[in-house]
Each structure stands twice: as structure tokens, then as C-alpha cells.
Amino acid sequence: MWAWLTGFEKLQQQQSVIYKALYQQLEAAIQQGVLRAGDKLPPQRQLAQRLNIAPATVTRVYKLAEQQGLINAKVGKGSFVSICPVLPQAIQAQDYQCINLSIIKPQVSLGESQIAEQLKALSEQQPLTDLMDYNPDGGSLTDQKTARDWLSQRNVNVEGRGISICSGAQHGLMVLINSLSAYGDCIAVEKYCYPGIITLANQSGRKLVGIEMDQQGMLPHSLEQACIKHSIKMLVVVASHQNPTTAVMSKTRRQAIAAIVEKYSLWLVDDDVYGFLSADLPAISNFAPQQSFYLNSLSKSMFPGLRVGYIVSPISFKQRIDDEIRNSVWMPVPLTLALAARLIHSGQSLKLQQLQNQLAAQRQKLAAQLLDGCDFQAQSNSYHLWLKLADPWSSEQFSQQLKQQGILVSSADYFCAQYQQQTAAVRISLMATNTEAELSYALKRIRRLVFTDPSAN
């Protein structure tokens, strides 16, 4: 419990402000892996007594650490190291000399000419001052048409349903969680899920219930057991190329999950940001339309910076969702919406998706060759893969060893919906590097480390 305090006295002598010294000690311990995701911190009064400082000082440090996303405080249970305490570092990894395979994103360079062309046309054909003004609630008529055109490519039923425009999928998740649940409600997610959901749940006081998975993703019988055991309010599911496991649900599995949604009167959030990679499969929300909210965005199929998302909802919920969008960001950025509209209506969005799909398939083939003999889960055109590790490796230990070699991957700890013993694994993004040479170099080092004894490092 106390190993992370080693060297604090020396740091305290260098830093005259006690709370700053203690915060720096805690931050360093988390970033260096001395304290790991899920570790429980000592009670505030107990820590104050050990360091002979005021309890209020420890309270201030814990509060600051929670604000920075380093720890989570659970009422009646204590404070724990966050599931994803170093995620902001990963996002900023381009500032460091490393190969960053920790972020799932499309290859931005594939659309450089399209962006330049459409921005030029936008500046020539439309007064830019029009794009610096307020938008109508729910988006303009052009924005609504763009949304319907985009969604028509997604095997999702929009007939007689409301369409709301948000600032990307993460914003859409926040809007839906706030619109469909309340403080203390239980939200069912995959056992391993997108870290953004974990952050939103922690910040809003919702409780996540992790549902067991197989090669197709969420297991229907496990979801039903959770509905019986817990008072589940809503379900967030990624049915196509699930993050982080790459699982893809069959049509039959989607129907089975939807049947449970209807049986237990759950709200279903169908997070379909990777649906374009499995365009032949219907949206899971099609099978329970009156209880479903379909969520899609442009960040994975085109550009991460194109912060545009679409929420398809029962018509009776549209105003509530639009109100939540207005309360959180007022409106999506009109300039971004106009650029998205031009890309979609010109057909360039489909071309970009095809290029991304082709590149993902090429890189999956490369990964299969270079990770020969490793145990990993992937799809033929996923942006990422899920590498499982054999004993005695732990997820955090493996990712930290790679970090020392200048390679960033995402530890399984980031994706755990609940604090519990998990499979040792890491998620590897194959689309994040600009060149195949960089990716090859990183994958070769990863394979070498997989078959290395951790005690030898």
C-alpha cells in the first residue's frame, strides 16, 4: 500500500508546497506503473497520519487527482486508480519520439486531396460568414438531408424516426446517457468496452455492468442474467468490430440481443461507428426500434477531426435529445457540418471509406504474417487487433515494456468495465502509423516481446 511513497521525503524538500509534492508523487507512481489501474489508495486520514500532514491536504490532492482523471472515488468504497489514467498521454503521443499504436483512427493522409478540394470550394461557393452564425435547433434542412443520405448507407431504418446531429460519437454517448438514465442507474456494456464510456459513467455517477463476451461479442444469456440480477436501465453495445476485441455480431446474435432489450424494457444504444466495415449486416437497433437509439459518426470512416455524429431515435425522444445537445455544446460547428455535407453529397465519403477499408485489410494481412504464432483476435478489415498474452505477462507490464522501446499500445486495463481480474491482453491499432515500415518495425518488436520472459527485462 505504501511502496508508491518511496522518495516522497526528498521530493517534499524540493517542493515547498506540500499538496503539490504529494500530487506529483501520486501522478508519477501511476504513470510509472507503481500504482496500477484498479489499485485502492489508502484512506485519506490514514495517509495523512503516516505522512504527518493535515487531512485536508490529502483531500485536496485526491480531489485534484480525480479531476485530472487519475483516480476515481467510490462512495463507501474508497479511491481507486482510474481504469484509463494515461489515456490523455496516449492521445498526445505524437509529441514524443515513439510509434503510437494506441489510438484507433483512419489513415488521415488518404483524404488530404479531398479535404483541400472541398475547403477551397466551400470558400468560393458560400459566404463563410453564413457558417459563423447560429444553426437552428436540430440542424439546418441541409444538415438533416446530409444525415439521411449518410444513414441510408448504413442499413439502419430511419423512416418515421428522429435524427439529431451531435459533435461526434463521444458527445453522442454523453447526450444519450444523460437523456436516458439518472445518477446511480446501471448501464450494461461489454466486459471489455470503449474507455470513453467508462469515463462518462464515472463522471456522471452511473454504474457499469460488464457482460461476458465470446468471438461474436456480448453473450445474450449473460445479458439476461445481468437484467435479472441488476436493475439495468440501458444497454450500450458495439455490434461491429467491437473496441477493443474486434468482435462482430452475426444477424442472429443481433436479433437475440434485441429480443432481450424488448423483454426487459431496456434502452438500447447501438454504437455503430465501425459499422461501415461490416456494411452487409443490419443495425441491431432495427430489431427493437421503439427502444433503440442508433449512433454513428464520421471520425472513424473519414477524419478524426470531423466531429459530426448522428443519433437516430424514436420520434418522441428527439426534442429531449436536441435539448441535451444544446445544453452541452449549444450546437455542432456549422463549418464542420458544411464540410461533411460536401464530402457526403459529392460521393467522396464513400471513396474514402473504400480506401480506408482496403488499407485496413492490407495491414491485417501484414499483422497476420508478422505476429505468426501469437494469440490474437481480429477481423480481415478491422482497424485494430486484440493480442492475448500468456502467463506470466500482465497487460500493464507488457505495455510498459513496449513503451520503454518507444511503442505505445493500449493495455486491457483501460477497457475493463468493472474492477476485477481480467485476461492479459493489449489492443494494437494498425492504422495509426503513416507508413507500413513503421508498423512492421513495431509489430516485429511486439512479437519478440510476446515470446520473452518478463523476468528477463
N, C-alpha and C positions, 0 to 999 in steps of 0.2 A: 504493500500500500504506500510505502514511503520512499521507495527507490527513486522516484522521479524528482525528489527534493535534493538529490545529491548535487552539491555545488551551489546551493542557494545562498549560503552564508557569504561566499565570495562575491556572488552577484549583488547581494544586498549591500555590501561595502562599496561596490562600484556605482550602484543606483541609489541615490539618497531617498527617493520616494518609494516607500515600502510596497504599496499596492502595485506599482509599475514593475518592480523587481519580481514580485510573486507572479504577476501575469506573464512576464517574459519567460519565467521558469516553466510555467504550465504550458504555454504555447510551444516552447522548444521541445518539451517532453512529448507532446502529441505529434509534432511534425517529425521528430526523430524516431518515433515508434516505441519510445519507452512506455508511454501510455497508448493503448490501442483502442480501436472502436469498441464500445460496449463496456470498457473498464469503469468501475464505480470509483468516484472520488471520495475522499474522506469527508465526513460531516464537517460543516463549517466551524462549529465550536471546537471540535476535536483538533482540526488543523490549526486553529488559532492558538490553542493551548500548547501544541507541540512547537510552534514557531515563536511563542511568547509575543503574539501581536493581538491587536483588538479584533474581536469577531466581525465588527463592521468592515474591517479591511478585507477579510476573506470574502464577505458577502459582496463587496464591491468588485472583487476580482472574478468571482463566479458569475456575477451578472454581466460583466464585460465579456467574459469568455462565451457566455450564452448568446449575447448579441452578435458576436463575431462568428457564430456557428461552430465553435469548438466543442461545446458541451451542451447537453440537454438536461434540464431539471424536470424531474417527475415527482409530482406531489405525493408525499408519503413514502417515496422510494429512495430519493436522493438525486445526486447529479452524476451523469454518465458522459463519457467521451462520445462525441457525436459519431453517427454511422459514417458520415462523409466529411470529416474535419478538414481535409486538404483539397477538397474539390475546387475551391477558388484558385489554388495554386496550379492545379492541372489546366484550368482554363487559360491561365496566364503563361503557360509553359513556353509559348513562342518567344518569350523574353529571355529564355535560358538556352544554353547550348545543349539541346537534347532532342531526341526523336520522340515526339509525343503521339503515342498510340492510345491515349486515354479518353479522347473525345470522339464521339461518333458524329461525323459530318460528311456531306458530299464533297467532291473534289471541286472547289470553287473555281479553279483555273479553267475548267471546261466551259464555263459560261461567260468568260471575260468579254468576248466579242459581242455577245448578245446584250449584256448589260450596257456596254458602251454605245451600241446602236440605239437601244431603247431610251437611254437617258438623253442622247442627242435629239432624238425625235420628239421626246417629251418637251424639251426646252424650246423646240422650234414650232410645235403644233398646238401648244396650250399655254396660256398665260400662267407662269409659275406662281403668281400671287393667288390664283384660284386654289392652289394646293397648300397655301399657308393660312387658310381660313378654317373655321369650324365646319365639321361634317354633320349632316343630320343624324339623329339617333338611329342606330342600326345600319348606318352606311347609306351612301347615295344609291340611286337607281342603277348606276353603272357598277358600283361595288356589289350590289345584290346580284346583278346579271353575271358578273365575273365569278361570284361564289357558286352560282348554279351551274355555270359552264364547267368550272373546276370539279365540282362534286359529281357531275354527270359522268365523269371518267372513273369514278371510284366504286362502282357497284353499290351505291348507297341510295336508298329511297328518300327523296326529298319532297315528294308530292304531298301537299297538304300539311307540310311541317314548316316550322320557323327556322330561319337562318340568321345567325348573329355573327358579327365579324369582330374578332379579338386580335390581340397583338402577339400571336404565336401560340403554340400548344401549351407552354408552361403557364402563360397567362390564362389560357382557356381552362386548364385544370384548376387554377386558383378560383376562377369565376364559378365553375361548376361545384367545387367543394363548398364554397360559401353560399351558393344558391340552393343546394340540395341537402345540406347537413348542418348540424349545430355543434357547438362545443361539447366534447365528450362522446359524440357519436362514433360508432365503429364503421370503418371502411375496409372492405375486403380487397386485397391486392394479391398478385402473385408472391410466392415466398421470396423470390428474388425479383425486385421491381426497380423501376426508374427512380434514381435518388431524388429527383425533383419532387416526387410525391411524398417521400419521407420528410423532406424539408417542410413542405406545405402542411403536412399533418402535425409535425412538431410545433410549428409556429401558430397554428390555429387551434390546437388543443383537441384534435381528432385522434382516435386510436386506430392503428392499423392492425389488421388481422391477416397474417400471411397464409396463403392457400398453397397446399402441396402441388407439385408440378411433375410432368413427365416430358417426353420428347415433343408432345404437342402443346405443352403449356399447362394452364390451370386444369386441375382434375375436377370434374363435376361432383363426384362423391365427396371430395374433400371440402368443396364449397358448400354442399348441402349440410355436411356435419357442422361447419362453422355457423351456418344460418340457425341451426338448432341450438348450438351451444352459446352463441353470442347474439346480441340484438343488432344484426347487420343492417345498416341504413342504406349504404350504396356500395357498388362494386366498380372498381376501375380495372380494366383489362386491356392488354395489348395482344390481339389475336394473330398479328402478322409480324414475323421477325422480331420477336419479343426482346426487349432490352432488360437484362443482358444475355439471355440464354439462346437467342435466335429461334426459339420455338415458333412453329406455325400451326395454328389450329386447322384441322380439316373442317369441311362444311358440317359434318355430323357432330363434331365436338362443339362447334359454334351453336348449333341448334340445341344441344344438351345444356350448355351454359345459359342460353336464353330461356329455356324452359324453367330452370331453377330461379332465374330472375323473376319470371312471372309468378311462379308458385309462392315465393316468399315476399312478393311485392317490393323488390329492391329497385333502386335507381341504378341504371347501368350507364357507365361512361365508357364508350367504345373509342379508345385512344388509337387511332389508325394512322399515325404519322408515317409508318413504314408500309402502309397498305399498297402503295404503288409498286412495291417489289413482288407482290402476290396479287396482281390485278384480276386474276381469274376467280378469286374467292369473294363471295358476298360479304358485306359488312355484317358483323354479328348483331348490330343494332337493328338490322332489317327484320330479325326474327322476334323482336319484342318492342315494336316501335312506340307504343304508348308509355313505356317505362325507360326508354333509351335516349341517350344524348351522344351523338356522333361528333368526334373531334378530329380535325385534320389541320395540317399547316403546310407551309411551303419550305420550311427550313431544311428538311432532310432531302427533299426531291430536287431543290434548286439551290438556294443560298441560305446559310445560317443567319445572315444579316437581314433577310427579307422577312421581317417579323409580322407575318399575316397568318391568321388562323381562322377557321370556320367551325361554328358549333351548330349542329342540326338538332332541333329539339321538338317535342310536342308543342303545338302552336300555343297552348295555354301557358307555357313557360317562357315564351320569347321575351315578353316585356320584363319579367324578373331578371332574365339573363342580361338583357340590354342595360337595365338599371345597374347591375353589378359591374358591367364593363365601364359604364360612365363613372361610377363611384371609385373605380380603381385607377383608370388611366384617362378618363374622360372620353377618349376616342383613339382608335388606331391612327397612325400618322398618315395623312392624306397623300403625301408624296410617295410613301411606300406602297399604298394601295394602288396609286396610279401606275407605278412601275409594274406591280404584279399584274394589273389588268392588261397592260400592253404585252407582257410575256405570255399570258394565257391566251388572249384573243389572237395573237399572231401565230400561235402554234409552236412558238419556241420553247414553251414549258415542256411540251411532250418530247421535243427533240432532246432537251436537257436531261429529262428522265431516262430516255433511252441510252444516252451517253453514260450517265451515272450507273445505270443497270449493267451495261457492258463492262465498264471498268471494275465494278464490284465483282462480277463473275471472273474476270481475269485475275483479280487479286486473291479471290478464294482459291483458284487453281494453284497460284503461286504458294499460298499458305499451306495447302494440302501437300505440296511437294517438300517444302522446307521444314514443315513440322511433322514429317513422317515418323510414325512410332509414338507420337503424343496422343493423349486422350482429349479430344476436343469436340464440341458440338457446333455445327454451322449449317447454313443453307447455301445453295450454289451461287446465290447472288446477294447474300447479306452483306451489310457494311462492316460487320464485326464477327468475331467468333468467341466462344466460351471455352477457355482452356482449363481443364481439370488437373489438379496436382496430386501426386501420390505422397503418402507419408514419407518422411516427417515434415514436408513442407507445409507452412501455413500461408494463407493468401497474403497477409501483410508482410511476412518475411520475404516471400518471393518478389513482391512488387518493390519492396525496399532494396533488395539486392539488384534488381534491374535498374532502379533509379540511380544507384551508385555507378552503374555502367552507362548512364546517360539515356536510358529508355524508360518512358512512362507508360504504364498500363494501369487498369483500374482493378483494385482488389475486390474480391467478393464481399468484403465487409461493407462496402459502400451501398450495396444493393439489398441488404438484409432488412426485411420488413419488420422483424422483431429481434430483440436481443436473445440469441440462442446459438447453440453450436451449429456451425454451418459447414458445408462442403468447402474444401480448399480449392479455390479457382480464381482466375483473373479474366477480365474481359479485354480483348485486344481489338482495337479499331484498325481496319485495313485501308481505309480511305483517307486517313488523316495526313499521310505524307505526300509531298508533292511529286516524289519520284519513286519508281519501283526499286531503284538501287538502295534508297534509304530503308524501304520496307524490308527488302531482302536481308540487309545487314542486321536489322533489328530482329527479324524472325530467326535468323541463324543463332544469334546470341540467346534468344529466348529458349530455343530448343536445347542448346548446350547447357543452359542453367537447369532446365527440367530434369536432366539426367545427371546433375551434380548433387553430391551430398551436401545439404545445408551446413553441416558442421565444418565443412572444408572452407567455407567462406568467412 
